[in-house]
Amino acid sequence: LPAQRPSPQRQPRRRLGAWQHLGPLQRAYRVAGSGIGRGEVGPFRIERSAHIAAPPQAVFAQVNDFRNWQHWSPWARLDPAARGTFAGPEQGKGAAFSWAGNRSVGEGSMTILDSELNDHIRMQLDFRKPMQATNIADFSFAPEGRGTRMTWAMSGTNSLAGRVMCLAFNPDKMVGGMFETGMRNIDDLLRAKG
């Protein structure tokens, strides 16, 4: 008579709470979208600065023309298959770019509001997915030694949804880190062009 194998013990099925199966970002979106308080809760500003080993006109040109962003933007690298549409002039004031991509990049648009040759650029960022928001991005370019001091900043007003997101991640660290990566990518790109 063959030995009988003991039947595997079944673990009782554990029921998850309503949102326990979601990741921290998804939970934050759910809380924000569930109607728990709406309203503005204060301004924010995220800023980073870096030395780029190229003259201001070369660095400025990388930011002032959205067609160049595919070569250095950290967000473009998160979803190389994202759909992009250009509108308005090729560069400078009025130039616009809209994108739609995966969950990492979402959907939105950016429009250059002001562009002072080799000095600064201001643009409006309109995010539609995964959350709606409108922010301002400022870029400045100043001669520094044999290169450029580039500063990249984003400012806006945090809604409750934005504050809830802060529970899931540190936006200054995450977005600021992307700014740092973008500026490193510009530096690498311009060094390679020599």
TORFI-983044 format. One record per atom (N, C-alpha, C): y, z, x; residue in three letters. Coordinates in steps of 0.05 Angstrom, whole numbers, plus 5000, padded with zeros to 4 digits. Last residue first. Layout:
BEGIN
YZXALA;...
***
This chain:
BEGIN
636944525622GLY;638244535649GLY;641044455648GLY;633344565583LYS;634944315583LYS;636544295609LYS;631545075593ALA;629744855597ALA;631144585598ALA;636045365578ARG;635245375606ARG;633345135612ARG;636045265523LEU;638245155539LEU;637645165569LEU;631245535508LEU;631645245502LEU;633745125521LEU;632246065524ASP;630045915536ASP;630445615532ASP;636746165490ASP;637046185519ASP;634846025533ASP;634246115440ILE;636545935448ILE;636845935478ILE;630546535444ASN;629646255441ASN;631746055448ASN;633946975446ARG;632246915469ARG;631246625468ARG;636046925394MET;637846885417MET;636246835443MET;631347025364GLY;632846765361GLY;634646715385GLY;630247555380THR;628347335386THR;629747065384THR;634747815358GLU;634247825387GLU;632347595395GLU;633847705303PHE;636247605316PHE;635847595347PHE;629147995297MET;629047705293MET;631547575306MET;631048515304GLY;629048405323GLY;628848105321GLY;634248555259GLY;635548555286GLY;633648445307GLY;630248565221VAL;632048335222VAL;633448325249VAL;627549055239MET;626148805233MET;627948565236MET;631549445247LYS;629649385269LYS;628349115264LYS;634149425199ASP;635749385223ASP;633849315246ASP;630149545161PRO;631249275163PRO;632849225188PRO;624249845167ASN;626949885177ASN;628249615180ASN;620249885106PHE;620749795134PHE;623749845141PHE;619850175059ALA;617550035069ALA;617849945098ALA;624750385048LEU;622550575049LEU;620150445062LEU;627949945045CYS;628250105069CYS;626050315071CYS;626949774993MET;625649625015MET;625849785041MET;630450104966VAL;627550154963VAL;626050014986VAL;635149844980ARG;634650124989ARG;631750194988ARG;634549364953GLY;634849364982GLY;634249644994GLY;634549544901ALA;632149414912ALA;632249414942ALA;639749734897LEU;637549924896LEU;635049804908LEU;643249334946SER;642649414918SER;640549624919SER;647749314997ASN;645049384989ASN;644949464960ASN;651748785015THR;651649025000THR;648749074991THR;652748535082GLY;652548505053GLY;652548775040GLY;651848175143SER;652848395127SER;652648325098SER;649548035207MET;649247975179MET;650248225164MET;650847725271ALA;651047955252ALA;650547855224ALA;650647595338TRP;649547505312TRP;649547745294TRP;653947385395THR;653547605376THR;652747485350THR;653447195462MET;653047115434MET;652647365418MET;656747055518ARG;656047295502ARG;655947205473ARG;654746565564THR;656046625538THR;654946895528THR;655846435634GLY;654446385609GLY;656146465585GLY;657746625680ARG;657046345680ARG;655646265654ARG;661647105648GLY;660647005674GLY;660246715673GLY;662246905585GLU;661447155600GLU;660247065626GLU;665846685529PRO;665046635557PRO;664446905570PRO;662946805465ALA;665146865484ALA;664146805512ALA;661746705399PHE;660946595425PHE;663346645444PHE;658846965339SER;661146925357SER;660046855385SER;657046915272PHE;656146855300PHE;658746835316PHE;655147225212ASP;657347165231ASP;656147125259ASP;653147175146ALA;652347175174ALA;654647085191ALA;652847525086ILE;654547365104ILE;653447395132ILE;648647465027ASN;649747605050ASN;651447405066ASN;645647584966THR;647547404980THR;648747575002THR;639047574938ALA;641247714952ALA;643047504963ALA;632847674907GLN;635447544906GLN;637447714920GLN;626547634941MET;628547794926MET;631147634927MET;623547264968PRO;622247424948PRO;624147594932PRO;628046804938LYS;625446934938LYS;624847044965LYS;633446714947ARG;632446704920ARG;629746834917ARG;639346834985PHE;636446874983PHE;635546864954PHE;644346545016ASP;643446594989ASP;640446604988ASP;649146655063LEU;646246645059LEU;645646715031LEU;654646345091GLN;653646495068GLN;650646445066GLN;657446405157MET;655946265136MET;655046455114MET;661746265210ARG;661146445188ARG;659646285167ARG;662546235280ILE;661446095256ILE;660946315235ILE;666846165337HIS;665446315317HIS;664546135294HIS;667645815385ASP;668646095383ASP;666946255363ASP;666845265387ASN;665945425410ASN;666745725409ASN;671045165333LEU;669745035356LEU;669345235379LEU;669645525278GLU;671845495298GLU;670545405324GLU;667945485214SER;666845415241SER;669245355259SER;665845745152ASP;667945715172ASP;666745665199ASP;661345695121LEU;663945735108LEU;666245685127LEU;655345365116ILE;657445445136ILE;660145455121ILE;650145635079THR;652345445079THR;654445545099THR;643245675061MET;645545765077MET;647545545080MET;638245895014SER;639945685026SER;642145825043SER;631246004997GLY;634146054997GLY;635745835008GLY;625046354999GLU;626646114990GLU;629546194989GLU;620346585048GLY;621446575021GLY;622946325014GLY;617746715095VAL;620546615096VAL;621846595069VAL;612846945082SER;614347045105SER;617246955105SER;610646645041ARG;611646915035ARG;613347035057ARG;613045975056ASN;611046175049ASN;612246445044ASN;618945645031GLY;616545665047GLY;614645885038GLY;624645275028ALA;622545395010ALA;620045405027ALA;631645215040TRP;628845215049TRP;627145345027TRP;637644855054SER;636045005035SER;633144995045SER;643844825086PHE;640944795089PHE;639544965069PHE;650244505097ALA;648444685082ALA;645544615088ALA;656944465118ALA;654144395123ALA;652344595109ALA;661944685111GLY;660844535089GLY;657944445093GLY;663744665179LYS;664444755152LYS;663344565131LYS;658344405221GLY;660944535216GLY;661344605186GLY;654643795210GLN;655144055224GLN;657844155215GLN;653943385174GLU;651743455192GLU;652143725205GLU;656343565107PRO;656643445134PRO;654343535152PRO;651343615054GLY;654043635065GLY;654243495092GLY;644743855067ALA;646743755049ALA;649443775063ALA;637643855077PHE;640343865088PHE;642243745068PHE;631944225064THR;633644015055THR;636444065066THR;625044375079GLY;627844405084GLY;629444165074GLY;619044725069ARG;620644495062ARG;623644555066ARG;614844975121ALA;616845025100ALA;618344765095ALA;611244945162ALA;610844755140ALA;612944795118ALA;612245355198PRO;613045085206PRO;612844885184PRO;613845955189ASP;612745765171ASP;613645485178ASP;615646215234LEU;613946365216LEU;612546175196LEU;619245875257ARG;616645905270ARG;614646055253ARG;623745955226ALA;622445685226ALA;619645695238ALA;625046465242TRP;624046425216TRP;622646155213TRP;627146405294PRO;624546545291PRO;623346505263PRO;629845785314SER;629845995294SER;627146135292SER;629445345350TRP;629745625361TRP;629545845340TRP;628544855327HIS;627844885355HIS;627945175365HIS;630744865277GLN;627844845279GLN;626844895307GLN;636344845286TRP;635045105281TRP;632045095283TRP;638644345288ASN;637744475314ASN;636044725309ASN;640344245238ARG;638044095247ARG;636944205274ARG;644944545231PHE;642444655221PHE;640044505230PHE;649644645278ASP;648144425266ASP;645444525258ASP;651445115301ASN;653244965283ASN;651944735269ASN;647745305338VAL;648045445312VAL;649545275292VAL;648044955381GLN;645445025370GLN;645645145343GLN;653544955394ALA;652344705382ALA;649544765370ALA;654145455419PHE;655445405393PHE;654145165379PHE;651745345468VAL;650545545450VAL;651545495421VAL;655144955489ALA;652344895486ALA;651045085466ALA;660145225490GLN;659844985474GLN;656944905470GLN;659245675526PRO;659545705497PRO;659145455481PRO;653945515575PRO;656745535566PRO;657045555536PRO;648445955587ALA;649445685582ALA;652345715572ALA;644846415582ALA;645546285608ALA;646345995603ALA;647246915540ILE;645746655541ILE;646746515566ILE;646547585525HIS;647747395544HIS;645947145544HIS;647347845458ALA;645747775481ALA;647247585499ALA;647148285402SER;648648125421SER;646948075445SER;646748425332ARG;645548425358ARG;647248235376ARG;647248785270GLU;648448625292GLU;646948655318GLU;647948885203ILE;645948875224ILE;647148695246ILE;650749285154ARG;651349085175ARG;649149115196ARG;652049435085PHE;650449455109PHE;651449245128PHE;654849835030PRO;654849605048PRO;652849655072PRO;651750094969GLY;653150114994GLY;652849865012GLY;649150044921VAL;649050304933VAL;650150304962VAL;649649764856GLU;650249744885GLU;650250024897GLU;644249734809GLY;647049784817GLY;647249794847GLY;639350034769ARG;640449794780ARG;643349864788ARG;633550404754GLY;636350404764GLY;637150134776GLY;627850114750ILE;628750384758ILE;631550364770ILE;625749624739GLY;627949714722GLY;628849994729GLY;622049414773SER;621049554749SER;623249664731SER;623449194821GLY;623549024797GLY;622749164772GLY;622749614856ALA;625449504853ALA;625649344827ALA;617249684852VAL;619049904844VAL;621849794838VAL;615549184872ARG;614849264845ARG;616749484835ARG;617549184924TYR;618448984906TYR;617949064877TYR;614549614944ALA;617449634943ALA;618649434924ALA;609449404941ARG;610049634925ARG;613149664922ARG;609948994979GLN;609448924951GLN;610049164933GLN;610549305025LEU;612649125017LEU;612349054987LEU;605549595027PRO;608149735024PRO;610449555015PRO;600649264984GLY;601749345010GLY;604449475006GLY;596749504929LEU;598849344940LEU;599649444967LEU;593249864908HIS;592049634921HIS;594149454934HIS;596450244883GLN;595250314908GLN;594050074923GLN;598750204833TRP;599850034854TRP;598550084881TRP;595450524798ALA;596650274789ALA;597550094812ALA;589850764838GLY;592250794821GLY;593550534816GLY;583050554835LEU;585650564849LEU;587850614829LEU;577050884831ARG;579150734817ARG;581750774831ARG;571150804863ARG;573650944863ARG;575750774850ARG;564550844842ARG;566950664846ARG;569450824843ARG;559951234879PRO;561451184855PRO;563951024861PRO;555150884917GLN;557551054917GLN;559051014891GLN;548350904914ARG;550850774905ARG;553050974905ARG;543650874964GLN;545251054946GLN;547750904939GLN;538250434962PRO;540850514973PRO;542350684953PRO;531650694956SER;533850534945SER;536450624956SER;527150675010PRO;528850834992PRO;531050654981PRO;521550255006ARG;524150315018ARG;525750484999ARG;514850435008GLN;517150364992GLN;519650435007GLN;509750135046ALA;511650355043ALA;514050265026ALA;504249805014PRO;506649805032PRO;508550035025PRO;497650005017LEU;500050005000LEU;502550005018LEU;
***
